[in-house]
């Protein structure tokens, strides 16, 4: 197995893992809303889940481009990787209404802003970058609203 095959294999595993996480988090938001405990922030959870979905598509795209030698996507790859980690945490905290959600939201907004800046550079040429940019922009607005 060469590095390219390993990279593609690891991106497929990451995407599958992320889809499972998205499904679980979406069910947690639905469950919270269904019981109306009022502890979670469904709009923030939805925004972070949209970022995760778009970000995972962007990540797969960036990995493919970089593995084919296109280093112009390296900055995007780094920022989307960080954003995905931040949104993973945020989606879980927002779904259950973690007691430090407000503080965490303020700290995590920069990850979405950084990702949006990088994705905007490629948005005209790559639809997945445009989608990720738009999702990050919406999440930044939701984070700053809350």
VOTOR-846322 format. One record per residue: residue in three letters; x, y, z of N, C-alpha, C in turn. Coordinates in steps of 0.05 Angstrom, whole numbers. Layout:
# residues N
+-----+--------+--------+--------+--------+--------+--------+--------+--------+--------+
| res |    nxx |    nyy |    nzz |   caxx |   cayy |   cazz |    cxx |    cyy |    czz |
+-----+--------+--------+--------+--------+--------+--------+--------+--------+--------+
| ALA |      X |      Y |      Z |      X |      Y |      Z |      X |      Y |      Z |
...
+-----+--------+--------+--------+--------+--------+--------+--------+--------+--------+
This chain:
# residues 146
+-----+--------+--------+--------+--------+--------+--------+--------+--------+--------+
| res |    nxx |    nyy |    nzz |   caxx |   cayy |   cazz |    cxx |    cyy |    czz |
+-----+--------+--------+--------+--------+--------+--------+--------+--------+--------+
| UNK |     17 |    -24 |      0 |      0 |      0 |      0 |     18 |     25 |      0 |
| UNK |     13 |     43 |    -19 |     29 |     67 |    -19 |     15 |     89 |     -3 |
| UNK |     28 |    112 |     -1 |     17 |    134 |     15 |    -10 |    144 |      5 |
| UNK |    -13 |    145 |    -21 |    -38 |    155 |    -33 |    -61 |    136 |    -25 |
| UNK |    -57 |    110 |    -27 |    -78 |     91 |    -19 |    -84 |     93 |     10 |
| UNK |    -64 |     96 |     27 |    -68 |     99 |     55 |    -83 |    125 |     62 |
| UNK |    -77 |    146 |     48 |    -90 |    172 |     52 |   -120 |    170 |     44 |
| UNK |   -125 |    158 |     21 |   -153 |    154 |     13 |   -168 |    136 |     32 |
| UNK |   -155 |    115 |     41 |   -168 |     96 |     60 |   -174 |    110 |     86 |
| UNK |   -156 |    127 |     96 |   -161 |    140 |    121 |   -183 |    162 |    117 |
| UNK |   -184 |    174 |     94 |   -206 |    194 |     90 |   -233 |    181 |     88 |
| UNK |   -234 |    157 |     77 |   -259 |    142 |     76 |   -268 |    134 |    104 |
| UNK |   -249 |    125 |    120 |   -255 |    118 |    148 |   -265 |    142 |    163 |
| UNK |   -251 |    165 |    160 |   -259 |    189 |    173 |   -287 |    198 |    165 |
| UNK |   -293 |    196 |    140 |   -320 |    204 |    130 |   -341 |    185 |    142 |
| UNK |   -336 |    159 |    143 |   -355 |    141 |    154 |   -359 |    146 |    184 |
| UNK |   -338 |    151 |    198 |   -340 |    157 |    227 |   -356 |    183 |    231 |
| UNK |   -351 |    202 |    214 |   -365 |    228 |    217 |   -395 |    225 |    212 |
| UNK |   -402 |    208 |    192 |   -430 |    204 |    187 |   -444 |    191 |    210 |
| UNK |   -431 |    173 |    224 |   -443 |    161 |    248 |   -446 |    181 |    270 |
| UNK |   -427 |    198 |    273 |   -428 |    220 |    293 |   -451 |    239 |    287 |
| UNK |   -453 |    246 |    261 |   -475 |    264 |    253 |   -502 |    252 |    259 |
| UNK |   -505 |    227 |    253 |   -530 |    213 |    258 |   -537 |    213 |    288 |
| UNK |   -518 |    207 |    305 |   -522 |    206 |    334 |   -528 |    234 |    344 |
| UNK |   -514 |    254 |    335 |   -518 |    281 |    345 |   -545 |    291 |    336 |
| UNK |   -553 |    285 |    312 |   -579 |    294 |    302 |   -601 |    281 |    318 |
| UNK |   -598 |    256 |    325 |   -618 |    242 |    341 |   -619 |    255 |    369 |
| UNK |   -596 |    263 |    380 |   -596 |    275 |    406 |   -611 |    302 |    406 |
| UNK |   -607 |    317 |    385 |   -622 |    343 |    382 |   -651 |    337 |    380 |
| UNK |   -659 |    318 |    363 |   -687 |    312 |    360 |   -699 |    302 |    386 |
| UNK |   -684 |    285 |    400 |   -693 |    275 |    426 |   -697 |    297 |    446 |
| UNK |   -679 |    316 |    447 |   -681 |    339 |    465 |   -705 |    356 |    458 |
| UNK |   -709 |    361 |    433 |   -732 |    378 |    424 |   -758 |    363 |    430 |
| UNK |   -758 |    337 |    426 |   -782 |    321 |    429 |   -792 |    322 |    459 |
| UNK |   -774 |    322 |    477 |   -781 |    323 |    505 |   -783 |    351 |    517 |
| UNK |   -774 |    370 |    501 |   -776 |    399 |    509 |   -766 |    404 |    537 |
| UNK |   -742 |    394 |    543 |   -729 |    400 |    568 |   -719 |    428 |    570 |
| UNK |   -715 |    440 |    546 |   -706 |    468 |    545 |   -677 |    472 |    552 |
| UNK |   -661 |    451 |    553 |   -633 |    454 |    561 |   -614 |    457 |    538 |
| UNK |   -621 |    448 |    514 |   -603 |    450 |    492 |   -609 |    474 |    475 |
| UNK |   -591 |    479 |    456 |   -594 |    500 |    436 |   -596 |    487 |    409 |
| UNK |   -620 |    481 |    400 |   -624 |    466 |    376 |   -614 |    481 |    351 |
| UNK |   -617 |    507 |    350 |   -607 |    522 |    327 |   -577 |    521 |    325 |
| UNK |   -563 |    523 |    347 |   -534 |    521 |    348 |   -525 |    493 |    341 |
| UNK |   -539 |    473 |    351 |   -533 |    445 |    345 |   -536 |    441 |    315 |
| UNK |   -558 |    451 |    304 |   -563 |    447 |    275 |   -541 |    461 |    258 |
| UNK |   -533 |    485 |    266 |   -512 |    499 |    252 |   -486 |    484 |    253 |
| UNK |   -479 |    474 |    277 |   -454 |    459 |    279 |   -455 |    433 |    263 |
| UNK |   -478 |    420 |    262 |   -481 |    395 |    247 |   -479 |    401 |    217 |
| UNK |   -490 |    424 |    208 |   -487 |    432 |    180 |   -457 |    437 |    173 |
| UNK |   -443 |    449 |    192 |   -414 |    453 |    188 |   -399 |    426 |    187 |
| UNK |   -407 |    408 |    203 |   -394 |    381 |    203 |   -399 |    367 |    176 |
| UNK |   -424 |    369 |    166 |   -430 |    356 |    141 |   -414 |    368 |    118 |
| UNK |   -416 |    395 |    116 |   -401 |    409 |     94 |   -371 |    406 |     98 |
| UNK |   -362 |    407 |    122 |   -333 |    405 |    128 |   -322 |    378 |    121 |
| UNK |   -337 |    357 |    126 |   -327 |    330 |    119 |   -325 |    326 |     89 |
| UNK |   -344 |    338 |     74 |   -342 |    337 |     45 |   -318 |    353 |     35 |
| UNK |   -313 |    376 |     48 |   -290 |    393 |     42 |   -264 |    378 |     48 |
| UNK |   -264 |    365 |     71 |   -240 |    350 |     80 |   -233 |    329 |     59 |
| UNK |   -253 |    313 |     51 |   -248 |    292 |     31 |   -237 |    304 |      5 |
| UNK |   -249 |    327 |     -3 |   -240 |    340 |    -27 |   -211 |    350 |    -24 |
| UNK |   -205 |    362 |     -2 |   -177 |    373 |      3 |   -157 |    350 |      3 |
| UNK |   -164 |    328 |     16 |   -146 |    305 |     18 |   -140 |    295 |    -10 |
| UNK |   -161 |    293 |    -26 |   -158 |    284 |    -54 |   -140 |    302 |    -70 |
| UNK |   -145 |    328 |    -67 |   -129 |    348 |    -82 |   -100 |    347 |    -74 |
| UNK |    -95 |    348 |    -47 |    -68 |    348 |    -37 |    -53 |    322 |    -44 |
| UNK |    -67 |    300 |    -43 |    -54 |    274 |    -49 |    -47 |    272 |    -79 |
| UNK |    -61 |    288 |    -96 |    -54 |    289 |   -124 |    -34 |    311 |   -130 |
| UNK |    -23 |    323 |   -109 |     -1 |    342 |   -113 |     -9 |    372 |   -113 |
| UNK |    -35 |    378 |   -109 |    -44 |    405 |   -109 |    -41 |    417 |    -80 |
| UNK |    -19 |    430 |    -75 |    -13 |    440 |    -49 |    -28 |    466 |    -43 |
| UNK |    -43 |    477 |    -62 |    -58 |    502 |    -58 |    -80 |    497 |    -38 |
| UNK |    -87 |    472 |    -33 |   -109 |    465 |    -15 |    -99 |    459 |     14 |
| UNK |    -73 |    461 |     18 |    -61 |    454 |     44 |    -72 |    471 |     67 |
| UNK |    -75 |    497 |     62 |    -86 |    515 |     83 |   -115 |    508 |     89 |
| UNK |   -130 |    502 |     69 |   -158 |    494 |     72 |   -160 |    468 |     87 |
| UNK |   -143 |    449 |     80 |   -142 |    423 |     94 |   -137 |    427 |    124 |
| UNK |   -118 |    444 |    131 |   -111 |    448 |    159 |   -134 |    462 |    174 |
| UNK |   -146 |    482 |    162 |   -167 |    497 |    176 |   -193 |    480 |    178 |
| UNK |   -200 |    464 |    158 |   -224 |    448 |    159 |   -220 |    426 |    180 |
| UNK |   -196 |    415 |    182 |   -190 |    394 |    203 |   -195 |    406 |    231 |
| UNK |   -185 |    430 |    236 |   -189 |    442 |    262 |   -219 |    449 |    266 |
| UNK |   -231 |    459 |    246 |   -260 |    467 |    248 |   -277 |    442 |    255 |
| UNK |   -271 |    420 |    242 |   -286 |    395 |    247 |   -284 |    386 |    276 |
| UNK |   -260 |    388 |    287 |   -257 |    381 |    316 |   -273 |    399 |    334 |
| UNK |   -272 |    425 |    327 |   -287 |    445 |    343 |   -317 |    440 |    341 |
| UNK |   -327 |    435 |    317 |   -356 |    431 |    313 |   -366 |    405 |    324 |
| UNK |   -349 |    385 |    325 |   -356 |    360 |    338 |   -363 |    365 |    368 |
| UNK |   -345 |    380 |    381 |   -350 |    387 |    409 |   -375 |    404 |    412 |
| UNK |   -377 |    425 |    395 |   -400 |    443 |    397 |   -426 |    429 |    392 |
| UNK |   -428 |    411 |    373 |   -453 |    398 |    367 |   -463 |    382 |    392 |
| UNK |   -445 |    370 |    405 |   -452 |    354 |    429 |   -460 |    372 |    452 |
| UNK |   -445 |    393 |    457 |   -451 |    412 |    478 |   -478 |    426 |    473 |
| UNK |   -482 |    434 |    448 |   -507 |    449 |    441 |   -531 |    430 |    444 |
| UNK |   -528 |    405 |    436 |   -550 |    386 |    437 |   -560 |    381 |    465 |
| UNK |   -541 |    380 |    484 |   -549 |    375 |    511 |   -549 |    399 |    529 |
| UNK |   -540 |    422 |    519 |   -540 |    446 |    535 |   -519 |    446 |    556 |
| UNK |   -495 |    440 |    548 |   -473 |    439 |    567 |   -471 |    465 |    583 |
| UNK |   -463 |    463 |    608 |   -463 |    487 |    625 |   -443 |    508 |    617 |
| UNK |   -423 |    501 |    601 |   -403 |    520 |    592 |   -407 |    526 |    562 |
| UNK |   -431 |    522 |    552 |   -436 |    526 |    523 |   -430 |    554 |    514 |
| UNK |   -438 |    574 |    529 |   -433 |    602 |    521 |   -403 |    608 |    519 |
| UNK |   -389 |    599 |    539 |   -359 |    603 |    539 |   -346 |    588 |    516 |
| UNK |   -355 |    564 |    512 |   -343 |    547 |    491 |   -349 |    559 |    464 |
| UNK |   -374 |    569 |    460 |   -382 |    581 |    435 |   -364 |    604 |    428 |
| UNK |   -358 |    621 |    447 |   -340 |    644 |    442 |   -312 |    635 |    434 |
| UNK |   -303 |    614 |    446 |   -276 |    604 |    440 |   -275 |    590 |    413 |
| UNK |   -297 |    578 |    404 |   -297 |    562 |    379 |   -303 |    578 |    354 |
| UNK |   -313 |    602 |    357 |   -321 |    618 |    334 |   -297 |    622 |    315 |
| UNK |   -274 |    626 |    326 |   -250 |    631 |    310 |   -244 |    607 |    291 |
| UNK |   -250 |    583 |    299 |   -245 |    560 |    281 |   -262 |    561 |    256 |
| UNK |   -287 |    569 |    260 |   -305 |    572 |    237 |   -297 |    596 |    220 |
| UNK |   -289 |    618 |    232 |   -279 |    641 |    217 |   -255 |    634 |    201 |
| UNK |   -236 |    620 |    212 |   -212 |    612 |    198 |   -218 |    594 |    174 |
| UNK |   -236 |    575 |    179 |   -244 |    557 |    157 |   -258 |    572 |    135 |
| UNK |   -276 |    590 |    142 |   -290 |    606 |    122 |   -271 |    622 |    105 |
| UNK |   -251 |    634 |    117 |   -231 |    649 |    102 |   -216 |    632 |     82 |
| UNK |   -208 |    608 |     90 |   -194 |    590 |     72 |   -213 |    579 |     50 |
| UNK |   -237 |    572 |     57 |   -256 |    561 |     37 |   -264 |    582 |     17 |
| UNK |   -266 |    607 |     26 |   -274 |    628 |      8 |   -254 |    632 |    -15 |
| UNK |   -229 |    626 |     -9 |   -208 |    628 |    -30 |   -213 |    609 |    -53 |
| UNK |   -227 |    587 |    -48 |   -231 |    566 |    -68 |   -260 |    563 |    -76 |
| UNK |   -278 |    579 |    -65 |   -307 |    576 |    -69 |   -315 |    579 |    -98 |
| UNK |   -301 |    596 |   -114 |   -309 |    600 |   -142 |   -302 |    575 |   -159 |
| UNK |   -283 |    559 |   -150 |   -273 |    537 |   -166 |   -283 |    510 |   -156 |
| UNK |   -291 |    508 |   -131 |   -299 |    482 |   -120 |   -325 |    485 |   -104 |
| UNK |   -346 |    471 |   -112 |   -372 |    473 |    -99 |   -370 |    465 |    -70 |
| UNK |   -354 |    444 |    -63 |   -353 |    436 |    -35 |   -340 |    458 |    -18 |
| UNK |   -322 |    473 |    -29 |   -310 |    495 |    -14 |   -331 |    517 |     -9 |
| UNK |   -347 |    522 |    -30 |   -368 |    542 |    -27 |   -388 |    534 |     -6 |
| UNK |   -396 |    508 |     -6 |   -415 |    498 |     14 |   -404 |    500 |     42 |
| UNK |   -379 |    493 |     45 |   -366 |    495 |     71 |   -364 |    524 |     81 |
| UNK |   -356 |    541 |     62 |   -355 |    570 |     69 |   -382 |    580 |     79 |
| UNK |   -403 |    573 |     64 |   -430 |    582 |     72 |   -439 |    571 |     99 |
| UNK |   -433 |    545 |    103 |   -440 |    533 |    129 |   -425 |    546 |    152 |
| UNK |   -399 |    551 |    148 |   -383 |    564 |    169 |   -393 |    592 |    174 |
| UNK |   -401 |    606 |    153 |   -411 |    634 |    156 |   -437 |    634 |    172 |
| UNK |   -454 |    615 |    167 |   -479 |    612 |    182 |   -474 |    605 |    211 |
| UNK |   -454 |    588 |    216 |   -448 |    579 |    243 |   -435 |    603 |    258 |
| UNK |   -418 |    618 |    245 |   -407 |    642 |    258 |   -429 |    660 |    267 |
| UNK |   -449 |    665 |    250 |   -471 |    682 |    257 |   -487 |    671 |    281 |
| UNK |   -491 |    644 |    281 |   -506 |    632 |    303 |   -490 |    633 |    329 |
| UNK |   -463 |    630 |    327 |   -446 |    631 |    351 |   -446 |    660 |    362 |
| UNK |   -445 |    679 |    345 |   -444 |    707 |    354 |   -471 |    716 |    365 |
| UNK |   -492 |    704 |    355 |   -519 |    711 |    364 |   -524 |    702 |    393 |
| UNK |   -514 |    677 |    397 |   -519 |    664 |    423 |   -502 |    675 |    444 |
+-----+--------+--------+--------+--------+--------+--------+--------+--------+--------+
